[in-house]
């Protein structure tokens, strides 16, 4: 029973860490897209 709880806990921890990594990557992609839009707007204004 204890070994099964350990395995389940390990799987849950893995999913949590994978989710955090995915959200972090998505945030960076959104930030990069925003910077590209700002650069285009600045170029159009000049």
N, CA, C and O atoms as a Maestro MAE file, in Angstrom:
{
 s_m_m2io_version
 :::
 2.0.0
}

f_m_ct {
 s_m_title
 :::
 protein
 m_atom[184] {
  # First column is atom index #
  i_m_mmod_type
  r_m_x_coord
  r_m_y_coord
  r_m_z_coord
  i_m_residue_number
  s_m_chain_name
  s_m_pdb_residue_name
  s_m_pdb_atom_name
  i_m_atomic_number
  :::
  1 25 0.829 -1.196 0.000 1 A "UNK " " N  " 7
  2 3 0.000 0.000 0.000 1 A "UNK " " CA " 6
  3 2 0.868 1.251 0.000 1 A "UNK " " C  " 6
  4 15 0.566 2.208 -0.714 1 A "UNK " " O  " 8
  5 25 1.948 1.262 0.793 2 A "UNK " " N  " 7
  6 3 2.823 2.426 0.864 2 A "UNK " " CA " 6
  7 2 3.558 2.667 -0.442 2 A "UNK " " C  " 6
  8 15 3.781 3.809 -0.844 2 A "UNK " " O  " 8
  9 25 3.934 1.571 -1.103 3 A "UNK " " N  " 7
  10 3 4.647 1.702 -2.374 3 A "UNK " " CA " 6
  11 2 3.725 2.294 -3.441 3 A "UNK " " C  " 6
  12 15 4.156 3.098 -4.267 3 A "UNK " " O  " 8
  13 25 2.466 1.894 -3.416 4 A "UNK " " N  " 7
  14 3 1.493 2.411 -4.385 4 A "UNK " " CA " 6
  15 2 1.263 3.901 -4.164 4 A "UNK " " C  " 6
  16 15 1.159 4.659 -5.128 4 A "UNK " " O  " 8
  17 25 1.183 4.325 -2.914 5 A "UNK " " N  " 7
  18 3 1.000 5.756 -2.615 5 A "UNK " " CA " 6
  19 2 2.196 6.556 -3.111 5 A "UNK " " C  " 6
  20 15 2.037 7.657 -3.637 5 A "UNK " " O  " 8
  21 25 3.398 5.999 -2.943 6 A "UNK " " N  " 7
  22 3 4.608 6.675 -3.400 6 A "UNK " " CA " 6
  23 2 4.580 6.847 -4.917 6 A "UNK " " C  " 6
  24 15 4.899 7.920 -5.429 6 A "UNK " " O  " 8
  25 25 4.201 5.796 -5.629 7 A "UNK " " N  " 7
  26 3 4.158 5.852 -7.096 7 A "UNK " " CA " 6
  27 2 3.112 6.861 -7.562 7 A "UNK " " C  " 6
  28 15 3.368 7.641 -8.480 7 A "UNK " " O  " 8
  29 25 1.948 6.849 -6.942 8 A "UNK " " N  " 7
  30 3 0.901 7.805 -7.306 8 A "UNK " " CA " 6
  31 2 1.364 9.229 -7.008 8 A "UNK " " C  " 6
  32 15 1.155 10.129 -7.822 8 A "UNK " " O  " 8
  33 25 1.986 9.440 -5.861 9 A "UNK " " N  " 7
  34 3 2.503 10.766 -5.516 9 A "UNK " " CA " 6
  35 2 3.562 11.232 -6.493 9 A "UNK " " C  " 6
  36 15 3.599 12.405 -6.864 9 A "UNK " " O  " 8
  37 25 4.417 10.325 -6.908 10 A "UNK " " N  " 7
  38 3 5.457 10.654 -7.882 10 A "UNK " " CA " 6
  39 2 4.841 11.053 -9.222 10 A "UNK " " C  " 6
  40 15 5.302 11.998 -9.862 10 A "UNK " " O  " 8
  41 25 3.810 10.340 -9.641 11 A "UNK " " N  " 7
  42 3 3.123 10.680 -10.893 11 A "UNK " " CA " 6
  43 2 2.449 12.042 -10.803 11 A "UNK " " C  " 6
  44 15 2.527 12.838 -11.738 11 A "UNK " " O  " 8
  45 25 1.793 12.309 -9.691 12 A "UNK " " N  " 7
  46 3 1.138 13.607 -9.502 12 A "UNK " " CA " 6
  47 2 2.168 14.727 -9.530 12 A "UNK " " C  " 6
  48 15 1.948 15.756 -10.168 12 A "UNK " " O  " 8
  49 25 3.288 14.535 -8.845 13 A "UNK " " N  " 7
  50 3 4.343 15.551 -8.839 13 A "UNK " " CA " 6
  51 2 4.876 15.780 -10.249 13 A "UNK " " C  " 6
  52 15 5.146 16.921 -10.626 13 A "UNK " " O  " 8
  53 25 5.028 14.736 -11.019 14 A "UNK " " N  " 7
  54 3 5.487 14.867 -12.403 14 A "UNK " " CA " 6
  55 2 4.516 15.663 -13.254 14 A "UNK " " C  " 6
  56 15 4.930 16.507 -14.049 14 A "UNK " " O  " 8
  57 25 3.217 15.397 -13.092 15 A "UNK " " N  " 7
  58 3 2.219 16.142 -13.857 15 A "UNK " " CA " 6
  59 2 2.197 17.614 -13.457 15 A "UNK " " C  " 6
  60 15 2.047 18.488 -14.311 15 A "UNK " " O  " 8
  61 25 2.344 17.889 -12.173 16 A "UNK " " N  " 7
  62 3 2.361 19.281 -11.703 16 A "UNK " " CA " 6
  63 2 3.558 20.017 -12.288 16 A "UNK " " C  " 6
  64 15 3.419 21.135 -12.783 16 A "UNK " " O  " 8
  65 25 4.721 19.404 -12.234 17 A "UNK " " N  " 7
  66 3 5.917 20.047 -12.783 17 A "UNK " " CA " 6
  67 2 5.813 20.228 -14.292 17 A "UNK " " C  " 6
  68 15 6.248 21.252 -14.819 17 A "UNK " " O  " 8
  69 25 5.252 19.265 -14.986 18 A "UNK " " N  " 7
  70 3 5.083 19.386 -16.439 18 A "UNK " " CA " 6
  71 2 4.113 20.513 -16.769 18 A "UNK " " C  " 6
  72 15 4.323 21.245 -17.736 18 A "UNK " " O  " 8
  73 25 3.062 20.659 -15.983 19 A "UNK " " N  " 7
  74 3 2.095 21.738 -16.197 19 A "UNK " " CA " 6
  75 2 2.711 23.100 -15.979 19 A "UNK " " C  " 6
  76 15 2.434 24.033 -16.733 19 A "UNK " " O  " 8
  77 25 3.541 23.232 -14.961 20 A "UNK " " N  " 7
  78 3 4.201 24.509 -14.692 20 A "UNK " " CA " 6
  79 2 5.135 24.869 -15.834 20 A "UNK " " C  " 6
  80 15 5.203 26.030 -16.239 20 A "UNK " " O  " 8
  81 25 5.846 23.899 -16.351 21 A "UNK " " N  " 7
  82 3 6.759 24.151 -17.456 21 A "UNK " " CA " 6
  83 2 5.981 24.593 -18.690 21 A "UNK " " C  " 6
  84 15 6.418 25.497 -19.403 21 A "UNK " " O  " 8
  85 25 4.849 23.977 -18.948 22 A "UNK " " N  " 7
  86 3 4.040 24.321 -20.110 22 A "UNK " " CA " 6
  87 2 3.492 25.735 -19.990 22 A "UNK " " C  " 6
  88 15 3.532 26.495 -20.958 22 A "UNK " " O  " 8
  89 25 2.982 26.099 -18.823 23 A "UNK " " N  " 7
  90 3 2.449 27.441 -18.602 23 A "UNK " " CA " 6
  91 2 3.550 28.472 -18.739 23 A "UNK " " C  " 6
  92 15 3.330 29.538 -19.315 23 A "UNK " " O  " 8
  93 25 4.721 28.178 -18.224 24 A "UNK " " N  " 7
  94 3 5.852 29.096 -18.332 24 A "UNK " " CA " 6
  95 2 6.221 29.312 -19.792 24 A "UNK " " C  " 6
  96 15 6.460 30.447 -20.205 24 A "UNK " " O  " 8
  97 25 6.271 28.260 -20.565 25 A "UNK " " N  " 7
  98 3 6.590 28.373 -21.991 25 A "UNK " " CA " 6
  99 2 5.537 29.168 -22.743 25 A "UNK " " C  " 6
  100 15 5.867 29.963 -23.624 25 A "UNK " " O  " 8
  101 25 4.273 28.958 -22.401 26 A "UNK " " N  " 7
  102 3 3.199 29.709 -23.048 26 A "UNK " " CA " 6
  103 2 3.310 31.189 -22.709 26 A "UNK " " C  " 6
  104 15 3.088 32.040 -23.571 26 A "UNK " " O  " 8
  105 25 3.648 31.499 -21.477 27 A "UNK " " N  " 7
  106 3 3.827 32.898 -21.078 27 A "UNK " " CA " 6
  107 2 4.948 33.565 -21.849 27 A "UNK " " C  " 6
  108 15 4.829 34.727 -22.237 27 A "UNK " " O  " 8
  109 25 6.022 32.851 -22.072 28 A "UNK " " N  " 7
  110 3 7.142 33.406 -22.842 28 A "UNK " " CA " 6
  111 2 6.734 33.632 -24.295 28 A "UNK " " C  " 6
  112 15 7.112 34.640 -24.893 28 A "UNK " " O  " 8
  113 25 5.969 32.710 -24.867 29 A "UNK " " N  " 7
  114 3 5.506 32.875 -26.244 29 A "UNK " " CA " 6
  115 2 4.606 34.100 -26.370 29 A "UNK " " C  " 6
  116 15 4.725 34.864 -27.328 29 A "UNK " " O  " 8
  117 25 3.715 34.287 -25.414 30 A "UNK " " N  " 7
  118 3 2.816 35.441 -25.434 30 A "UNK " " CA " 6
  119 2 3.609 36.731 -25.283 30 A "UNK " " C  " 6
  120 15 3.326 37.722 -25.958 30 A "UNK " " O  " 8
  121 25 4.602 36.719 -24.398 31 A "UNK " " N  " 7
  122 3 5.444 37.898 -24.209 31 A "UNK " " CA " 6
  123 2 6.196 38.237 -25.495 31 A "UNK " " C  " 6
  124 15 6.277 39.405 -25.874 31 A "UNK " " O  " 8
  125 25 6.742 37.238 -26.162 32 A "UNK " " N  " 7
  126 3 7.460 37.468 -27.417 32 A "UNK " " CA " 6
  127 2 6.527 38.020 -28.493 32 A "UNK " " C  " 6
  128 15 6.922 38.900 -29.258 32 A "UNK " " O  " 8
  129 25 5.316 37.523 -28.558 33 A "UNK " " N  " 7
  130 3 4.346 38.025 -29.535 33 A "UNK " " CA " 6
  131 2 4.005 39.481 -29.237 33 A "UNK " " C  " 6
  132 15 3.896 40.290 -30.158 33 A "UNK " " O  " 8
  133 25 3.835 39.821 -27.972 34 A "UNK " " N  " 7
  134 3 3.548 41.203 -27.590 34 A "UNK " " CA " 6
  135 2 4.684 42.137 -27.953 34 A "UNK " " C  " 6
  136 15 4.450 43.256 -28.410 34 A "UNK " " O  " 8
  137 25 5.904 41.689 -27.756 35 A "UNK " " N  " 7
  138 3 7.063 42.510 -28.113 35 A "UNK " " CA " 6
  139 2 7.134 42.719 -29.620 35 A "UNK " " C  " 6
  140 15 7.507 43.800 -30.077 35 A "UNK " " O  " 8
  141 25 6.782 41.704 -30.393 36 A "UNK " " N  " 7
  142 3 6.782 41.831 -31.852 36 A "UNK " " CA " 6
  143 2 5.729 42.841 -32.298 36 A "UNK " " C  " 6
  144 15 5.979 43.638 -33.203 36 A "UNK " " O  " 8
  145 25 4.564 42.813 -31.674 37 A "UNK " " N  " 7
  146 3 3.504 43.769 -32.007 37 A "UNK " " CA " 6
  147 2 3.952 45.183 -31.658 37 A "UNK " " C  " 6
  148 15 3.725 46.113 -32.432 37 A "UNK " " O  " 8
  149 25 4.585 45.353 -30.502 38 A "UNK " " N  " 7
  150 3 5.078 46.676 -30.111 38 A "UNK " " CA " 6
  151 2 6.136 47.179 -31.086 38 A "UNK " " C  " 6
  152 15 6.148 48.362 -31.425 38 A "UNK " " O  " 8
  153 25 7.006 46.312 -31.534 39 A "UNK " " N  " 7
  154 3 8.048 46.709 -32.482 39 A "UNK " " CA " 6
  155 2 7.431 47.137 -33.812 39 A "UNK " " C  " 6
  156 15 7.872 48.121 -34.408 39 A "UNK " " O  " 8
  157 25 6.429 46.419 -34.278 40 A "UNK " " N  " 7
  158 3 5.752 46.786 -35.527 40 A "UNK " " CA " 6
  159 2 5.021 48.116 -35.374 40 A "UNK " " C  " 6
  160 15 5.033 48.938 -36.291 40 A "UNK " " O  " 8
  161 25 4.388 48.334 -34.228 41 A "UNK " " N  " 7
  162 3 3.685 49.595 -33.994 41 A "UNK " " CA " 6
  163 2 4.666 50.757 -33.949 41 A "UNK " " C  " 6
  164 15 4.380 51.831 -34.478 41 A "UNK " " O  " 8
  165 25 5.813 50.556 -33.327 42 A "UNK " " N  " 7
  166 3 6.829 51.605 -33.259 42 A "UNK " " CA " 6
  167 2 7.384 51.902 -34.651 42 A "UNK " " C  " 6
  168 15 7.632 53.061 -34.984 42 A "UNK " " O  " 8
  169 25 7.580 50.870 -35.461 43 A "UNK " " N  " 7
  170 3 8.089 51.063 -36.819 43 A "UNK " " CA " 6
  171 2 7.062 51.792 -37.683 43 A "UNK " " C  " 6
  172 15 7.432 52.616 -38.519 43 A "UNK " " O  " 8
  173 25 5.790 51.499 -37.489 44 A "UNK " " N  " 7
  174 3 4.737 52.153 -38.266 44 A "UNK " " CA " 6
  175 2 4.583 53.615 -37.854 44 A "UNK " " C  " 6
  176 15 4.229 54.455 -38.681 44 A "UNK " " O  " 8
  177 25 4.843 53.922 -36.594 45 A "UNK " " N  " 7
  178 3 4.716 55.294 -36.102 45 A "UNK " " CA " 6
  179 2 5.840 56.175 -36.627 45 A "UNK " " C  " 6
  180 15 5.671 57.390 -36.735 45 A "UNK " " O  " 8
  181 25 6.969 55.589 -36.949 46 A "UNK " " N  " 7
  182 3 8.119 56.374 -37.438 46 A "UNK " " CA " 6
  183 2 8.047 56.478 -38.889 46 A "UNK " " C  " 6
  184 15 8.913 57.095 -39.508 46 A "UNK " " O  " 8
  :::
 }
 m_bond[183] {
  # First column is bond index #
  i_m_from
  i_m_to
  i_m_order
  :::
  1 1 2 1
  2 2 3 1
  3 3 4 2
  4 3 5 1
  5 5 6 1
  6 6 7 1
  7 7 8 2
  8 7 9 1
  9 9 10 1
  10 10 11 1
  11 11 12 2
  12 11 13 1
  13 13 14 1
  14 14 15 1
  15 15 16 2
  16 15 17 1
  17 17 18 1
  18 18 19 1
  19 19 20 2
  20 19 21 1
  21 21 22 1
  22 22 23 1
  23 23 24 2
  24 23 25 1
  25 25 26 1
  26 26 27 1
  27 27 28 2
  28 27 29 1
  29 29 30 1
  30 30 31 1
  31 31 32 2
  32 31 33 1
  33 33 34 1
  34 34 35 1
  35 35 36 2
  36 35 37 1
  37 37 38 1
  38 38 39 1
  39 39 40 2
  40 39 41 1
  41 41 42 1
  42 42 43 1
  43 43 44 2
  44 43 45 1
  45 45 46 1
  46 46 47 1
  47 47 48 2
  48 47 49 1
  49 49 50 1
  50 50 51 1
  51 51 52 2
  52 51 53 1
  53 53 54 1
  54 54 55 1
  55 55 56 2
  56 55 57 1
  57 57 58 1
  58 58 59 1
  59 59 60 2
  60 59 61 1
  61 61 62 1
  62 62 63 1
  63 63 64 2
  64 63 65 1
  65 65 66 1
  66 66 67 1
  67 67 68 2
  68 67 69 1
  69 69 70 1
  70 70 71 1
  71 71 72 2
  72 71 73 1
  73 73 74 1
  74 74 75 1
  75 75 76 2
  76 75 77 1
  77 77 78 1
  78 78 79 1
  79 79 80 2
  80 79 81 1
  81 81 82 1
  82 82 83 1
  83 83 84 2
  84 83 85 1
  85 85 86 1
  86 86 87 1
  87 87 88 2
  88 87 89 1
  89 89 90 1
  90 90 91 1
  91 91 92 2
  92 91 93 1
  93 93 94 1
  94 94 95 1
  95 95 96 2
  96 95 97 1
  97 97 98 1
  98 98 99 1
  99 99 100 2
  100 99 101 1
  101 101 102 1
  102 102 103 1
  103 103 104 2
  104 103 105 1
  105 105 106 1
  106 106 107 1
  107 107 108 2
  108 107 109 1
  109 109 110 1
  110 110 111 1
  111 111 112 2
  112 111 113 1
  113 113 114 1
  114 114 115 1
  115 115 116 2
  116 115 117 1
  117 117 118 1
  118 118 119 1
  119 119 120 2
  120 119 121 1
  121 121 122 1
  122 122 123 1
  123 123 124 2
  124 123 125 1
  125 125 126 1
  126 126 127 1
  127 127 128 2
  128 127 129 1
  129 129 130 1
  130 130 131 1
  131 131 132 2
  132 131 133 1
  133 133 134 1
  134 134 135 1
  135 135 136 2
  136 135 137 1
  137 137 138 1
  138 138 139 1
  139 139 140 2
  140 139 141 1
  141 141 142 1
  142 142 143 1
  143 143 144 2
  144 143 145 1
  145 145 146 1
  146 146 147 1
  147 147 148 2
  148 147 149 1
  149 149 150 1
  150 150 151 1
  151 151 152 2
  152 151 153 1
  153 153 154 1
  154 154 155 1
  155 155 156 2
  156 155 157 1
  157 157 158 1
  158 158 159 1
  159 159 160 2
  160 159 161 1
  161 161 162 1
  162 162 163 1
  163 163 164 2
  164 163 165 1
  165 165 166 1
  166 166 167 1
  167 167 168 2
  168 167 169 1
  169 169 170 1
  170 170 171 1
  171 171 172 2
  172 171 173 1
  173 173 174 1
  174 174 175 1
  175 175 176 2
  176 175 177 1
  177 177 178 1
  178 178 179 1
  179 179 180 2
  180 179 181 1
  181 181 182 1
  182 182 183 1
  183 183 184 2
  :::
 }
}
